[in-house]
Amino acid sequence: MDKPFDFETIAVRAGQERSQFGEHSEALYLTSSFVFGSAAEAAARFSGAEPGNVYARFTNPTVTTFQTRLAALEGAERCVATASGMSAIMATVMALLSAGDHIVSSRSIFGATQQLFGNILNRFGIETTYVPIADVDAYRTALRSNTRLVFVETPSNPLMELADVAAIAAVAHEGGALLAVDNCFCTPALQRPIDLGADLVIHSATKYLDGQGRVLGGAVCGSSGSMEDIYKFLRTAGPTLSPFNAWVILKGLETLRIRMQAQSDAALDLARRLEEHPRVARVFYPGLESHPQYQLAKQQQSAGGAIVSFEVKGAREEAWRVIDNCRLLSVTANLGDTKTTITHPATTTHGRISVEARAASGITEGLLRVAVGLESVDDIYADLSTGLH
Ligand SMILES: *Cc1c(COP(=O)(O)O)cnc(C)c1O
């Protein structure tokens, strides 16, 4: 058998089907519906007897190319694209769970995911139990007979704690549940959860898959069976990916590996410099030897990723001083861009949770989160250093 193509090759080539015009770059099909050659063909397409496009809420060739490529990058049987990362999570739960089912989730997950689990799904009879991300036994203890899904986001935001995907997959499977991993921070360029035993991989394509801060998008990858259920939910409920956004993200995938590698290298360099800085109390980065899960990070990720958090000596005043002295870094909670961003989690992304819960999760007033982009590390470090005194 021929050797399968490498990641870099898949990222550039997979899923493309040229039209009659022989275009070299992937075509953008901005069309909401498709025409049929005859009444019989229309009937066959609608009934599913004949494959082919019908309506863009069901399928669109540009979206299909994106799905095929991301599935190949994640090593999944199939991928289904969604309008955003949140609609990927919503579609997964709505398609695979029912009222009366239970979710076990790592505690420090994206704020909107927490809102979805806590304020929306609970109204539909789906309950969620939160456990500390790194405590494998806590997942086992939290499992119930009705637990259908274990959900983790690794590394966590903003403290960069890791979930041991292989160990948690084994626990989930013993309990008859599926393991879903939100792979937004690492992308398949750095971490492939399915290879580690996960069943579902969830993406906010808005972040590193696009990588240039242009469009919203999302995706779920996994087995053909689960993906068929998610696809059926989406084509009925409607939060599907627009062809334009699919095309933008598809072009983003072509540079995913080199961006993730360059941004991870820069993040490690920055983390090392910050660790040496006399005004920095602590640095949180899985690529540092000082990270408590450094060995696990080396096993399940090929690099540390682009997010570095650090605690300044002092509290809110000292942390805000760093932000307010930045001339280069963008002051925004967004991440996954070529432009470096900085945020103060305690008063932005994690501002709505109680002071006690925030303290318990380790998100202090002195904590800053930097999402490293593609500028030079010297410039990023110089910008951060201005207010570090
Ligand atoms: C941004 C983000 C999401 C949500 O994605 P959207 O595209 O904004 O809907 C989910 N999970 C993580 C980890 C994120 O960073």
Boltz pocket constraint, residues with backbone or C-beta under 6 A from the ligand:
constraints:
  - pocket:
      binder: B
      contacts: [[A, 83], [A, 84], [A, 85], [A, 86], [A, 87], [A, 110], [A, 112], [A, 113], [A, 153], [A, 182], [A, 184], [A, 185], [A, 203], [A, 204], [A, 205], [A, 206], [A, 207], [A, 216], [A, 217], [A, 218]]
      max_distance: 6.0
